[in-house]
Amino acid sequence: MRSKQPAENSAKKSASIQLDAVMLLESFVLIVSSVVRAADCLNHINTFVIPDQGNARTVSPNLYGYSIEPLWLGDYISSNLTSILLSYITEVVGQPPEIRIGGSSSDYTYYHAEQQQPYELLPNRTSPKAINISSGYYSPLSGYFPKDTKFTYTLNFADRTGPWPNALAEAQSITSILGSQLVLFELGNEVDHYVGNGYRPSGRWNVSDYVPQFRSLSDEIMSSSWYAESSRPLFQAAVFADPPLVPDQSVDQDDMSIPNLTAAGLVNDRGIIPTYCVHLYPQSTCDAPRRARLSLNLLSDHRVLYQNVSQYIPAVAAAEAAGSTLIMGETNSASCSGRSGISDVFTAALWATDYVFMSASLGIEKVFFHLGSSSEYSAWVPLPYSYQGQNLTMGVRANFYSHWFTARVIGDNGPSLTVKELESANASDFSAYAFYDQTGGGLEKLVFLDMGVWNSSEGLSNPSTISSTDSTSVSPGIRPVRNVTIESSWDEGERLRLVRMAAPGSNAKSGITVDGVSFDITTGAKIGTSKNESAVVGSGGLLSVSLQKAEALLIEKA
C-alpha cells in the first residue's frame, strides 16, 4: 500500500520547512477581509476598458510544465496516460510541455552503471532512503514523451563524496541518452533546506558557501570530455524553497535569495545560467495545524494568490539584471502532496489558470506543477493504487483541465503573445488578463476568471481520488451569473470565438469541460465536440458576455 508521497514526507517537504506561504497570508488577514468587501462592490462594476499593450510580458509557449518526483518517474511512464495527455497539449500549442525530473528524492538518487534493473528503491517503496539507478532509468524517456520534449534534470548535489562522482555519473548518463532534449541541469533540490535535511553542516551554508560549490560541480561537468561532445546542457541556478517574505523556517537562518545570489556574482556572464529557479506551495498539509487551515476559499482567492506570487517581483528583476529569467520550477496547491477535496477539484483548475497567467504577467517565465503517482494534488495519476484503505484507479483529475484551457489560450501563437493583468478586474473572486500580438501590439485575446466558490450536488466523485473527500456541501439558490461589458479596440462586426472552462461547481471532481470537451477519467480519451460558441463586436468595440460563478472564459479572434 502506497503512503502519501514518501519522497516529500521523508523530508516533510523539507520538514515542510517548505514555505507554508499561509504564514505569509496570515499577516494579510485584515487586508484580505477588506478586499472581500471590495469584491462585493466590484461585482456590480462589470464594464472593463481594455488598455493598450504597454508593459505586457511575453508569454512562453512552455508557460505550463510539469515537475515529476524522481521516485515516481517509473510510474509515470508505465502506462500510456501521461503520453496521451501531453500529446493533446502538444497538438494545440505546437510543442510539448517541458518536463523537470526533480524533487526531494533527487538528493538521494545514486547512479550504478553495473546495476541491471532501471531503478531500485531502498529499503522499500513505501519509505525509500535511496534510489539506485542505472542508464535504464533514462532510456525510455525520449521514446515515451512527445517528440522533442525538453527536460530539466536535478542532480544529486547533497552527496559530496569525492569530487562529485555521483552527480557526474548521472549527468553523463542522461546526457548521452537524451542528447539535445536535455536542456538544463539543476544542482540539488531546495538547497536552502540542506542544513535541515542534514546535507550540509550547521552554520556553514549560505550564498557564500553555495556559489563556489555550484561553480565547482558545473565546472567539473563542463570540463568533462563527454560534455564537449554533447549538446551541452546549461544550468538552472538557485532552486530555493523559502519564499522571500516568509520568515526563514529552516534549522539555520540563511541568506539564500535570488537578489543575494546575483549580488554574489552567480550570474549569466558565461552564458551557462539562463534561468534561476524558485519553488512555491501556498498552503501545506505537512502538519496538523497547517492542514487544519487548508481552505477552498483561500485557494480560490485571487488577491491572496497575488500576495503569494508578487513577492517574487524583486527576484524577477534580479534575474533579468543578471541576464537570465526566473521560473517557478516546482509548485502546487499544498506541500506534502496536497489535500483531496481542495487540490483535486475544479477550484484547483481555476486557481492554476489564474496562477500561470499571473506569473507570466509578472515576469515569471514558466510554472512547473509537481506530480507524484499517489499525490492528492497530481493532475493525473498513471496507475491504479491503494491509498487510505481504498483501491483507486489511474485517472485524469480536475486540475488537468487548467492545462488544457491554458493551451487553448496560448495556442500556437507563442512567443508572439504578450500578457498583462487587467487591474480594473482585480478582486478576490474575479480576475482578467489581456493578450496582445507582440509585434503589432493589437489585442488578440481576453481571459476572464470567476473565482467565486459555488458548490454543486453533481460531479462530486472521481475514481482516482479518495471518496471520503467527496463534497457534501451545496450552495443555496440559483447559480449566479456575471455579466461583463468590454470596451475593446476590436472593430465593429468582428467575430470572436468563446471558449469556456466549466464544471457543475467549485467542488466538482468530474463533469468538467473545456469548450464542451472532456477526457475519459481512466483512459484519457477525448469526449465530446466543440461548442463553437461565438460573439460579434458591437459599435465602438463594445462586447457583452456572461459567465457563471466559478467559470473561466476565453475570448479570442475567430
C-alpha positions in Angstrom: 0.0 0.0 0.0 1.4 3.3 -1.0 1.7 6.0 1.6 1.3 9.7 0.8 4.2 10.8 -1.4 7.1 9.4 0.7 9.6 11.5 -1.3 8.0 14.6 0.2 7.2 13.1 3.6 10.7 11.8 4.1 11.9 15.3 4.5 8.4 16.6 5.3 8.9 18.6 2.2 12.0 19.7 4.0 10.0 19.3 7.2 7.9 21.4 5.1 10.1 23.8 6.2 8.7 24.1 2.7 7.3 27.6 2.7 3.9 27.4 4.2 3.1 30.6 2.5 -0.1 30.5 4.6 2.1 32.1 7.3 2.6 35.0 4.9 -1.1 35.2 4.3 -2.0 35.4 7.9 -0.2 38.7 8.1 -2.7 40.0 5.4 -5.9 38.8 7.2 -7.2 42.4 7.6 -6.2 43.2 4.0 -8.0 40.2 2.7 -11.1 40.9 4.7 -11.3 44.4 3.3 -10.6 43.0 -0.2 -13.6 40.7 0.1 -15.8 43.6 0.9 -14.4 45.5 -2.0 -15.0 42.5 -4.2 -18.7 42.6 -3.3 -18.8 46.1 -4.6 -16.8 45.2 -7.7 -19.3 42.5 -8.6 -21.6 45.4 -9.7 -19.0 47.1 -11.8 -18.8 44.9 -14.8 -17.6 47.2 -17.6 -13.9 47.0 -18.4 -11.8 49.2 -20.6 -9.0 47.1 -22.2 -5.7 49.1 -22.2 -3.0 49.0 -24.8 -0.1 46.6 -24.7 2.1 48.9 -22.6 4.3 46.9 -20.3 2.8 43.5 -21.1 5.1 40.5 -20.7 6.0 37.8 -23.3 4.1 34.5 -22.9 6.3 31.4 -23.3 4.6 28.6 -25.2 6.0 26.4 -22.4 4.5 28.5 -19.7 2.8 25.4 -18.2 5.0 22.4 -17.4 5.4 19.5 -15.0 7.9 18.5 -12.4 8.0 14.7 -11.8 9.3 13.4 -8.5 12.2 11.1 -9.4 10.8 8.5 -7.1 7.7 8.2 -9.2 9.2 8.7 -12.7 8.9 5.0 -13.4 5.2 5.0 -12.6 4.5 8.0 -14.9 6.0 6.2 -17.9 4.4 2.8 -17.0 1.1 3.4 -18.7 0.2 5.5 -21.7 -1.9 8.0 -19.8 0.9 10.6 -19.4 1.9 10.4 -23.0 -1.8 10.7 -24.2 -2.5 13.8 -22.1 0.7 15.6 -23.1 0.2 14.8 -26.7 -3.1 16.8 -26.6 -1.3 19.8 -25.3 1.4 19.4 -28.0 -1.2 19.3 -30.7 -2.7 22.7 -29.6 0.5 24.6 -28.6 2.7 23.2 -31.4 5.4 22.0 -28.9 5.3 19.6 -25.9 5.2 20.8 -22.3 8.6 20.9 -20.7 9.4 18.3 -18.0 11.5 18.6 -14.9 12.7 15.4 -13.3 13.4 16.6 -9.8 12.3 16.8 -6.2 13.3 15.8 -2.7 14.3 12.4 -3.9 16.9 13.9 -6.3 19.2 14.3 -3.4 19.2 10.6 -2.5 19.5 9.3 -6.1 22.6 7.3 -6.8 23.9 6.1 -10.2 25.3 2.5 -10.5 26.4 1.7 -14.0 26.6 -2.1 -13.3 23.0 -2.3 -12.0 20.7 -4.5 -14.1 17.3 -3.0 -13.2 16.5 0.6 -14.2 15.9 1.7 -10.6 15.6 0.2 -7.1 14.0 1.9 -4.1 15.8 1.1 -0.8 15.0 -0.2 1.7 11.4 -0.3 0.3 9.0 1.5 -1.9 6.9 2.9 1.0 9.7 4.7 2.8 12.8 4.9 0.5 16.0 6.3 1.7 17.9 5.8 -1.6 17.1 5.4 -5.2 19.7 3.4 -7.1 19.5 3.9 -10.8 21.2 2.8 -14.0 21.1 4.0 -17.6 17.9 2.1 -17.9 16.2 4.7 -15.7 16.8 7.3 -18.5 16.5 5.1 -21.6 12.7 5.2 -22.1 12.3 8.9 -21.7 12.8 10.2 -25.3 10.6 7.5 -26.7 7.8 7.9 -24.2 7.2 11.6 -24.1 6.1 13.6 -27.1 8.7 14.2 -29.7 11.2 17.0 -28.9 10.2 17.2 -25.2 12.7 19.4 -23.4 13.9 18.1 -20.0 15.5 19.6 -16.9 17.2 17.1 -14.6 18.1 17.6 -11.0 21.5 16.2 -10.0 22.3 14.8 -6.5 24.1 17.8 -5.0 23.8 16.5 -1.5 26.4 13.8 -2.0 29.9 15.3 -1.7 31.8 12.1 -1.5 34.9 12.9 -3.5 34.9 15.4 -6.4 31.2 14.9 -7.3 31.5 11.4 -8.8 27.8 10.5 -8.4 26.5 13.7 -9.9 29.0 13.5 -12.8 27.9 9.9 -13.5 24.2 11.0 -13.5 25.0 13.9 -15.8 27.0 11.8 -18.3 24.4 9.0 -18.5 21.3 11.2 -19.0 23.1 13.5 -21.5 24.3 10.5 -23.6 20.7 9.2 -23.8 18.6 12.4 -24.2 21.0 14.4 -26.2 19.6 17.8 -27.2 16.4 17.2 -25.4 18.2 17.7 -22.1 18.4 21.4 -21.8 19.2 22.2 -18.2 20.8 20.7 -15.1 19.7 21.7 -11.6 22.3 21.2 -8.9 20.3 19.9 -6.0 16.7 20.4 -4.9 15.7 23.2 -2.4 19.3 23.8 -1.4 18.3 26.4 1.2 16.9 23.4 3.2 20.2 21.5 3.1 21.1 22.1 6.7 17.7 20.9 8.0 18.0 17.8 5.8 21.5 17.0 7.1 23.1 17.6 3.7 25.4 20.5 4.9 26.8 21.4 8.3 25.0 23.9 10.6 26.3 27.4 10.4 28.2 26.8 7.1 25.6 27.1 4.4 24.9 30.5 2.9 25.2 32.1 -0.5 28.9 32.4 0.1 29.2 28.6 0.5 26.7 27.7 -2.2 28.2 29.7 -5.0 31.7 28.1 -5.0 30.2 24.6 -4.8 27.8 25.4 -7.7 30.8 26.5 -9.7 32.8 23.5 -8.7 30.3 21.0 -10.0 29.3 22.9 -13.0 32.9 23.4 -14.0 33.6 19.6 -13.5 30.7 18.9 -15.8 31.7 21.4 -18.5 35.4 20.3 -18.4 34.4 16.6 -19.0 35.3 15.1 -22.4 31.7 13.8 -22.8 30.3 17.3 -22.3 32.4 18.8 -25.1 31.0 16.1 -27.4 27.4 16.6 -26.3 24.7 19.2 -26.9 26.0 21.0 -23.8 23.0 21.4 -21.5 23.1 24.5 -19.4 22.4 25.1 -15.7 19.4 26.4 -13.7 20.7 28.0 -10.5 19.2 28.5 -7.0 16.3 26.0 -6.7 15.2 27.8 -3.5 12.2 26.7 -1.4 11.6 29.5 1.1 9.5 32.4 -0.3 11.1 35.9 0.1 8.5 37.3 2.5 8.1 34.2 4.7 10.3 34.1 7.8 13.1 31.5 7.2 11.8 28.2 8.5 15.0 26.2 8.1 17.1 25.0 11.1 19.7 27.7 10.4 18.9 31.1 9.1 20.4 31.7 5.7 20.7 34.5 3.2 19.6 32.5 0.1 17.6 34.6 -2.3 17.9 35.4 -6.0 19.0 39.1 -5.3 21.7 37.9 -2.9 22.8 35.2 -5.3 23.2 37.5 -8.2 24.9 40.1 -6.0 27.4 37.4 -5.1 28.3 37.1 -8.7 26.5 33.9 -9.8 25.2 35.5 -13.0 25.0 34.5 -16.6 28.2 36.1 -17.6 29.5 32.9 -19.2 26.1 32.1 -20.9 25.6 29.0 -18.8 22.8 30.1 -16.4 19.8 31.1 -18.5 17.3 30.6 -15.6 17.0 30.9 -11.8 14.5 28.6 -10.0 12.2 29.0 -7.0 9.5 26.8 -5.5 6.2 27.8 -4.0 3.4 25.9 -2.2 0.7 28.4 -1.0 -0.7 26.0 1.6 0.5 22.9 3.4 -0.6 19.5 4.7 2.8 18.8 6.4 1.5 19.1 9.9 -1.9 19.1 11.7 -2.1 22.9 12.4 -1.4 23.8 8.8 -3.6 21.0 7.4 -6.4 22.4 9.5 -6.0 25.8 7.9 -6.4 24.5 4.4 -9.4 26.1 2.7 -11.1 26.0 -0.7 -12.0 29.7 -0.2 -8.3 30.6 0.5 -7.1 28.7 -2.6 -9.7 30.4 -4.8 -8.9 34.0 -3.6 -7.3 35.9 -6.4 -5.9 38.6 -4.1 -4.4 36.0 -1.8 -2.7 34.4 -4.9 -1.4 37.9 -5.8 0.2 38.3 -2.4 2.0 35.0 -2.9 3.2 35.5 -6.4 4.0 39.2 -6.3 6.6 38.7 -3.6 8.9 37.3 -6.4 8.9 40.6 -8.3 12.4 41.6 -6.9 13.6 38.1 -7.8 12.4 38.6 -11.4 14.2 41.9 -11.5 17.4 40.4 -10.1 17.3 37.5 -12.5 16.8 39.8 -15.5 19.6 42.1 -14.4 21.9 39.1 -14.4 20.9 38.3 -18.0 18.5 35.4 -17.1 14.9 34.8 -16.3 13.0 33.4 -13.2 10.9 30.3 -13.3 8.7 28.6 -10.8 10.3 25.2 -11.0 8.1 23.3 -8.6 4.7 24.2 -7.2 1.2 23.0 -6.4 -1.7 23.8 -4.2 -0.3 22.5 -0.9 3.0 21.0 0.1 3.3 17.3 1.3 1.2 16.0 -1.6 -1.9 18.3 -1.3 -5.3 17.6 0.1 -8.1 15.8 -1.8 -11.3 17.9 -1.8 -9.2 21.0 -2.4 -6.3 20.1 -4.6 -8.3 17.8 -7.0 -11.5 19.8 -7.5 -12.5 22.4 -10.1 -11.4 25.3 -7.9 -7.8 24.0 -8.2 -8.2 24.2 -12.0 -9.3 27.8 -11.8 -6.6 28.6 -9.3 -3.8 27.1 -11.5 -5.1 29.0 -14.5 -5.0 32.3 -12.6 -1.6 31.3 -11.2 0.2 30.7 -14.5 -1.3 33.9 -16.2 -0.5 36.0 -13.2 3.1 34.6 -13.1 3.6 35.4 -16.8 2.2 38.9 -16.3 4.8 39.5 -13.5 7.7 38.1 -15.5 7.9 34.5 -14.2 8.6 32.7 -17.4 7.4 29.2 -16.7 5.5 27.3 -14.0 6.0 23.6 -13.3 3.3 21.7 -11.4 4.7 18.9 -9.3 3.5 15.3 -9.8 3.6 12.2 -7.6 1.8 9.0 -8.6 -0.2 8.9 -5.4 -0.2 12.6 -4.6 -3.6 14.2 -3.9 -2.6 17.3 -5.9 -1.4 15.5 -9.1 -3.3 16.5 -12.3 -3.4 12.8 -13.2 -2.3 9.5 -11.7 -0.7 7.0 -14.1 -1.5 3.7 -12.4 -4.1 2.1 -10.1 -3.1 2.3 -6.4 -4.2 1.7 -2.9 -4.5 4.7 -0.7 -6.1 5.3 2.7 -7.8 1.9 2.6 -9.3 2.5 -0.9 -8.4 0.9 -4.2 -8.2 3.9 -6.6 -7.9 3.9 -10.4 -5.5 5.6 -12.7 -7.1 8.7 -13.9 -7.5 12.3 -15.1 -8.3 14.8 -12.4 -10.0 18.2 -12.4 -6.8 20.2 -12.4 -5.6 18.9 -15.7 -8.3 20.9 -17.4 -6.4 24.0 -16.3 -3.6 23.0 -18.6 -5.9 22.1 -21.5 -7.6 25.6 -21.1 -4.3 27.3 -20.9 -3.1 25.6 -24.0 -6.2 26.8 -25.8 -5.4 30.3 -24.7 -1.7 30.2 -25.9 -2.5 28.1 -29.0 0.4 28.1 -31.5 0.8 31.9 -31.1 3.6 31.9 -28.5 6.0 33.5 -28.2 4.3 36.2 -30.3 1.8 36.8 -27.4 2.2 39.2 -24.5 0.0 39.3 -21.4 -1.0 41.8 -18.8 -3.4 41.6 -15.9 -6.5 43.9 -16.1 -6.1 45.8 -12.8 -9.7 47.0 -13.1 -10.9 43.4 -12.8 -8.7 42.6 -9.8 -10.9 41.3 -7.0 -10.9 38.4 -4.5 -13.4 36.5 -6.6 -12.5 37.7 -10.1 -9.5 38.3 -12.4 -8.9 39.0 -16.1 -5.9 39.0 -18.5 -5.4 40.7 -21.9 -3.2 39.0 -24.5 -1.7 41.0 -27.3 0.2 40.4 -30.6 3.8 41.2 -29.6 4.8 42.6 -33.0 1.8 44.7 -33.8 0.6 45.4 -30.3 -3.1 44.6 -31.1 -5.5 42.9 -28.7 -5.7 39.2 -29.5 -7.5 37.5 -26.6 -9.1 38.1 -23.2 -9.5 35.7 -20.3 -11.9 36.2 -17.5 -11.9 34.1 -14.4 -14.8 34.0 -11.9 -13.0 32.6 -8.9 -16.1 32.5 -6.6 -17.0 29.3 -4.8 -20.2 27.7 -5.9 -20.8 24.1 -4.7 -23.0 21.7 -6.6 -24.5 18.3 -5.9 -23.2 17.0 -9.2 -19.7 15.8 -10.4 -18.6 15.1 -6.8 -16.7 11.8 -7.4 -13.7 10.6 -9.3 -12.4 7.0 -9.0 -8.8 8.2 -9.0 -9.4 10.3 -5.8 -10.4 9.2 -2.3 -14.2 9.1 -1.8 -14.1 10.4 1.8 -13.3 13.9 0.4 -16.3 14.0 -2.0 -18.1 17.2 -1.1 -21.4 17.2 0.8 -21.7 21.0 0.6 -24.3 22.5 -1.8 -24.6 26.3 -2.3 -28.2 27.5 -1.9 -30.3 29.1 -4.6 -29.6 29.7 -8.3 -26.0 29.8 -9.5 -25.1 33.5 -10.0 -24.2 34.8 -13.5 -21.8 37.7 -14.0 -22.5 40.0 -17.0 -19.5 41.7 -18.4 -19.2 44.6 -20.9 -15.9 45.1 -22.6 -14.6 48.3 -24.2 -12.1 47.0 -26.7 -10.0 48.1 -29.7 -11.6 45.4 -31.8 -13.5 46.5 -34.9 -17.3 46.6 -35.0 -18.6 43.4 -36.6 -15.5 41.3 -35.9 -16.4 37.8 -35.0 -14.9 36.3 -31.8 -14.7 32.7 -30.5 -15.7 32.0 -26.9 -14.2 29.0 -25.0 -15.3 28.2 -21.5 -13.8 26.0 -18.8 -16.8 24.9 -16.9 -17.9 22.5 -14.2 -21.0 21.6 -12.2 -19.5 23.5 -9.3 -16.3 24.5 -7.5 -16.3 21.2 -5.6 -16.6 19.1 -8.8 -14.1 16.3 -9.3 -15.6 15.3 -12.6 -18.0 16.7 -15.2 -15.6 19.4 -16.2 -15.3 20.6 -19.8 -13.3 23.0 -21.9 -15.3 24.2 -24.9 -17.6 21.2 -24.4 -14.7 18.6 -24.5 -13.8 16.4 -21.6 -11.5 13.4 -21.1 -12.3 9.9 -20.0 -11.2 9.7 -16.5 -9.4 6.3 -16.8 -8.2 6.3 -20.4 -7.7 10.0 -21.2 -9.7 9.7 -24.4 -11.4 12.9 -25.6 -15.2 13.0 -25.2 -17.5 15.5 -26.9 -17.2 18.1 -29.6 -16.5 21.8 -29.6 -19.5 24.1 -28.8 -18.4 26.7 -31.4 -19.7 29.5 -29.2 -19.2 32.9 -30.8 -19.9 36.6 -30.3 -19.8 39.7 -32.5 -18.1 43.0 -31.6 -20.6 45.9 -31.4 -20.4 49.6 -32.1 -17.3 51.3 -30.6 -15.6 48.0 -29.8 -18.2 47.1 -27.2 -18.8 43.4 -26.4 -21.1 41.9 -23.8 -20.6 38.4 -22.4 -21.6 36.5 -19.3 -20.0 33.7 -17.2 -21.2 31.7 -14.3 -19.8 31.9 -10.8 -16.7 29.5 -10.8 -16.1 29.5 -14.6 -13.3 30.6 -17.0 -13.9 32.3 -20.3 -11.5 32.8 -23.2 -12.5 35.4 -25.9 -10.3 35.4 -29.0 -10.4 36.4 -32.6 -12.1 33.8 -34.7 
